[in-house]
Amino acid sequence: MADTGSVRAATPILIGAAVMLSVAMGVRQSLGLVMPPLTRDIAISVSEFTLALSVQNLAWGALQPLAGALVGRVGFRPVMLTGALLYCTGLLLLAAAHGLLAVMIGGGLLIGVALACTASAIAMAVASRAVPATARSLVLGFITGAGSLGALLSAPIGQTLSGAFGWRAEVLGFFVLALAMLPAAWTAGMVDKIVLPHQSADPTETSAKAALCSAMTTAPFLVMTGAYFVCGMQLLFITTHLPTYLAICGMDPMVAAEALGVIGCSNVLGSIFFGWAGGRWSKPALLGLIYTLRSLGLCAYFLAPPTELSTLVFAGVMGFLWLGVGPLIAGSIVEMFGLRWQAMIQGVAFMSHQLGSFLGALGGGLLFDALGSYDLAWRLIVAMGLTAGLVQLVFALARPWRPQARDALVSTIPGAIGPSPQHAGDRS
């Protein structure tokens, strides 16, 4: 009952985090729809546009650990509000772009910095702190699932505006959606009223440097981070290059928008399922299973010419296996290192993910410009994904770890019910 009361009291925080994450990720995933008309209109190449998206992902990844550490000093709310403002600014600059520089700064740098302050690592840290350990994995699954719904709005809205008024109207439509991040970030910032227990004698609980050193010498974390790198390559390759690939194959542009929407819808089911599963089975082993199945799905899709049906089925499978990694990564990090430095350590893992995203977006564009097709790109993506998935799976089963107790919470939110002393150390 105490856990139910705590989750109920934290509902506004969880809704705010979900809306913020949903808009941030939905608009980002839909930027690939802008690429074909934008590159034709302002005369830049596909590889130049994907370079801007790669800069976005590098900025996001490089600044994620810093944003996580900053949360520990100034709180979640200032960081998230700053990110929401930067996101809106970046979209306005992109909508007014007439050359590569504005695309690079608006769609690349500013949105990248904004994502470090508003997207998955911060939203997952907010949700982890807001609920008790026994409910955490499932709640993280729901937050990740709700956070994926943004693509259901942004992709079809953007494609409709682009078809009727051009790509600039599409980006302005994304800007209107991004305005919703401001009140969402403010509401999610109520999590700052939930304080962690008094610092223990364990130096990894009191020192950011010690926590970081502990993470970088923990083998399960390093393997998980390496596999997360390949995960980033696969996901951004799909979101960035699927619209162009379908256009080359003569498919209706709306199919790409529908596919991204299906990915977002399937994400909900996959995220909730893997959040539930992570509370019952090994989270690292489930991560390895996701990476392996996703790679097999990519291989099956690209082996044959795409049809509308095969594309939507592919999108459904990819969506189910897409953001299910979110609750598993976040839950694994809390189990290994506790809540106090979760945002920072998860930021380190996410930096690896974004380095992979950089290579997935830019490498796919470079190979396409050089060879005129995506054949070599998808073969490399599949091979690396299978390798990462199998290594993660084997390591997780061969060297499982036992979670340590260190994440009790003290809540100052009215109506919240804190953990009782005898359960203060429970872990997810």
Disulfide bonds with the S-S distance in Angstrom:
none
